C-alpha cells in the first residue's frame, strides 16, 4: 500500500480525505498535524500521524511517503505564510523526497486572482502555489473546485480545464476527486476545475483535455 501524507488533515475536507484513504485498498493515510493534542483523534481511528508546521521545515514529514495530498489552508488568516509559502515548502520537500505524485487542492479563480476583490489575497496565494507546483519536477494534479459546501456528495460533477461558469460542490465530492487523482493517469500534470454536475466522476475524468 502506498503511504499518502495529508497536509490539512484536521480540516473539514481533510477529514473526509483521511476516511476515504483509510477505506482504500491502495493507500494508507498519514495525517500531518501541527499540534500534539491533535494526534489523539487520529490515533483513535488507527491513523498514523506526523507533526509538521507549514511555517517551518517540513522535510521530516515526508520520510517513506509515496504521495501527497495538500489540502491545508489558513482559513484566510495567514494566506501568504501557509497557503502560498507553506505549499512551496511542501513541494520543495516532496521533490527532494522523490514523491511519486502531489495532489493540490486549489480553488476556482486561482488563474485570475485579480478579478476577485473579496478573495484576491487568497487566490493570489493559491495562484503562486499552483504555478510553483507546475514548474516543479513533480508529477501533479491541481484540483480547483467551486464554492465548497457541506452537503452530501452526489457523486456527479462537471470537470474541465476551464469551466467558464461559477458553481458549488460538496466537500464529499472534492475529497473523492482528490483521492482518485492519486492514481488516475488522466490527471497527471493537469490543472482542472470542478463543480457539481451531471457526469459520474469516472466519466468526468475523460473530459480533461490533453
C-alpha positions as MATLAB code, in Angstrom:
seq = 'XXXXXXXXXXXXXXXXXXXXXXXXXXXXXXXXXXXXXXXXXXXXXXXXXXXXXXXXXXXXXXXXXXXXXXXXXXXXXXXXXXXXXXXXXXXXXXXXXXXXXXXXXXXXXXXXXXXXXXXXXXXXXXXXXXXXXXXXXXXXXXXXXXXXXXXXXXXXXXXXXXXXXXXXXXXXXXXXXXXXXXXXXXXXXXXXXXXXXXXXXXXXXXXXXX';
ca = [
       0.000    0.000    0.000;
       1.198    3.495   -0.792;
       1.725    5.921    2.073;
      -0.127    9.194    1.464;
       0.681   12.281    3.520;
      -2.364   14.508    4.006;
      -1.442   18.121    4.770;
      -4.506   19.794    6.245;
      -5.814   16.558    7.748;
      -7.612   18.374   10.583;
      -9.740   20.480    8.221;
     -13.259   19.637    7.069;
     -12.140   18.372    3.673;
      -9.007   16.822    5.174;
     -11.087   14.629    7.491;
     -13.027   13.300    4.513;
      -9.800   12.597    2.614;
      -8.444   10.615    5.577;
     -11.593    8.471    5.756;
     -11.500    7.722    2.021;
      -7.829    6.743    2.166;
      -8.437    4.649    5.277;
     -11.095    2.601    3.480;
      -8.984    2.259    0.318;
      -7.193   -0.964   -0.557;
      -4.408    1.016   -2.259;
      -3.466    3.745    0.203;
      -2.581    4.284    3.833;
      -3.126    7.836    5.154;
      -0.589    9.697    7.256;
      -2.231   12.714    8.876;
       0.017   15.752    9.178;
      -0.946   17.772   12.260;
       0.528   20.925   13.747;
      -0.070   20.229   17.463;
       0.494   17.140   19.593;
      -3.024   17.325   21.017;
      -4.414   16.874   17.509;
      -2.855   13.420   17.229;
      -5.296   11.682   19.589;
      -8.302   11.950   17.264;
      -6.395   10.140   14.521;
      -4.857    7.540   16.814;
      -8.395    6.668   17.917;
      -9.120    5.877   14.261;
      -5.862    3.907   13.927;
      -4.466    6.513   11.543;
      -0.762    7.337   11.712;
       0.222   10.964   12.282;
       3.285   13.140   11.834;
       3.891   16.526   13.427;
       4.557   19.285   10.924;
       4.157   23.058   10.739;
       3.926   24.649    7.271;
       5.583   27.780    8.620;
       8.689   25.722    9.452;
      10.795   22.977    7.860;
       8.592   20.070    6.757;
      11.162   17.759    5.168;
      10.933   15.261    8.067;
       7.234   14.689    7.336;
       7.984   13.012    4.002;
      10.060   10.043    5.144;
       8.742    6.901    3.409;
       5.887    8.894    1.837;
       4.809    7.846   -1.671;
       2.265   10.572   -2.480;
       0.938   13.824   -1.032;
      -2.469   15.486   -0.884;
      -2.131   19.160    0.038;
      -5.473   20.297    1.474;
      -4.066   22.722    4.036;
      -5.210   26.303    4.416;
      -5.001   29.124    6.905;
      -8.693   29.992    6.737;
      -7.771   33.420    5.424;
      -5.544   34.275    8.400;
      -2.063   33.574    7.014;
      -2.601   33.153    3.292;
       0.932   34.096    2.285;
       2.697   32.163    5.060;
       0.603   28.976    4.832;
      -1.411   28.785    1.590;
       1.482   30.105   -0.504;
       4.876   29.679    1.178;
       3.796   26.624    3.199;
       2.686   24.933   -0.003;
       6.015   25.812   -1.658;
       7.911   24.271    1.267;
       5.929   21.063    0.929;
       6.531   20.994   -2.834;
      10.299   21.508   -2.356;
      10.455   18.782    0.285;
       8.401   16.445   -1.922;
      10.834   16.943   -4.797;
      13.786   16.048   -2.548;
      11.909   13.008   -1.204;
      11.094   11.920   -4.770;
       7.355   11.752   -4.056;
       5.508    9.970   -6.895;
       2.582   12.412   -7.087;
       1.475   15.674   -5.472;
      -2.251   16.457   -5.484;
      -3.050   20.093   -4.721;
      -6.405   21.389   -3.511;
      -6.607   24.833   -5.098;
      -9.627   26.995   -5.972;
     -11.536   28.250   -8.967;
     -10.355   31.775   -9.647;
      -6.714   30.992   -8.861;
      -5.856   31.531  -12.519;
      -7.106   35.153  -12.360;
      -6.917   36.310   -8.730;
      -7.141   39.991   -9.638;
     -10.749   39.515  -10.769;
     -11.924   38.905   -7.189;
     -11.961   41.834   -4.779;
     -13.054   39.821   -1.745;
     -10.714   36.837   -2.194;
      -7.861   38.483   -4.082;
      -5.125   37.762   -1.494;
      -6.237   34.157   -1.011;
      -6.498   33.472   -4.729;
      -3.150   35.152   -5.393;
      -1.546   32.837   -2.799;
      -3.189   29.840   -4.475;
      -2.046   31.077   -7.876;
       1.568   31.339   -6.707;
       1.495   27.880   -5.096;
      -0.075   26.313   -8.197;
       2.483   27.934  -10.505;
       5.310   26.710   -8.289;
       3.977   23.142   -8.459;
       3.508   23.328  -12.233;
       7.138   24.418  -12.624;
       8.454   21.678  -10.338;
       9.796   18.267  -11.323;
       6.866   16.534   -9.611;
       4.009   14.630  -11.179;
       0.962   16.592  -10.013;
      -2.754   17.234  -10.180;
      -4.133   20.679   -9.304;
      -7.826   20.498   -8.455;
      -9.756   23.792   -8.479;
     -13.262   23.396   -7.039;
     -16.025   25.967   -6.963;
     -17.568   27.125   -3.689;
     -17.362   24.331   -1.118;
     -20.494   23.129    0.671;
     -21.109   20.621    3.460;
     -23.954   18.976    1.522;
     -23.942   15.238    0.975;
     -21.880   14.265   -2.053;
     -23.826   13.486   -5.208;
     -21.080   11.550   -6.975;
     -21.644   13.629  -10.107;
     -19.517   16.556  -11.221;
     -18.699   18.889  -14.065;
     -14.995   18.911  -14.883;
     -12.835   20.787  -17.354;
      -9.527   22.625  -17.565;
     -11.655   25.786  -17.597;
     -15.383   25.641  -16.900;
     -16.179   29.291  -17.720;
     -19.004   29.206  -15.187;
     -19.443   29.568  -11.433;
     -20.828   26.847   -9.205;
     -20.572   24.925   -5.980;
     -19.540   21.420   -4.996;
     -19.691   19.359   -1.819;
     -16.584   18.625    0.215;
     -17.509   14.935   -0.123;
     -17.168   15.092   -3.897;
     -13.998   17.208   -3.739;
     -12.358   14.710   -1.378;
     -13.245   11.869   -3.742;
     -11.750   13.711   -6.728;
      -8.541   14.427   -4.795;
      -8.147   10.782   -3.761;
      -8.961    9.500   -7.226;
      -6.368   11.882   -8.678;
      -3.686    9.969   -6.763;
      -3.953    7.098   -9.243;
      -5.956    8.453  -12.212;
      -3.497    8.690  -15.117;
      -5.662   11.255  -16.949;
      -4.958   13.766  -14.165;
      -1.157   13.535  -14.390;
       0.390   17.025  -14.766;
      -3.092   18.506  -15.178;
      -4.848   21.521  -13.685;
      -8.644   21.394  -13.798;
     -11.809   22.896  -12.324;
     -14.750   21.021  -10.808;
     -18.271   21.906   -9.708;
     -21.423   19.919   -9.062;
     -22.732   18.467  -12.304;
     -24.468   15.590  -14.067;
     -21.498   13.396  -15.005;
     -20.272   10.461  -12.935;
     -16.723   11.060  -11.723;
     -15.252    8.183  -13.703;
     -16.679    9.598  -16.911;
     -15.838   13.196  -15.995;
     -12.113   12.477  -15.862;
     -12.231   11.631  -19.542;
     -13.146   15.279  -20.174;
      -9.691   16.536  -19.184;
      -8.346   17.774  -22.487;
      -4.837   16.517  -23.168;
];
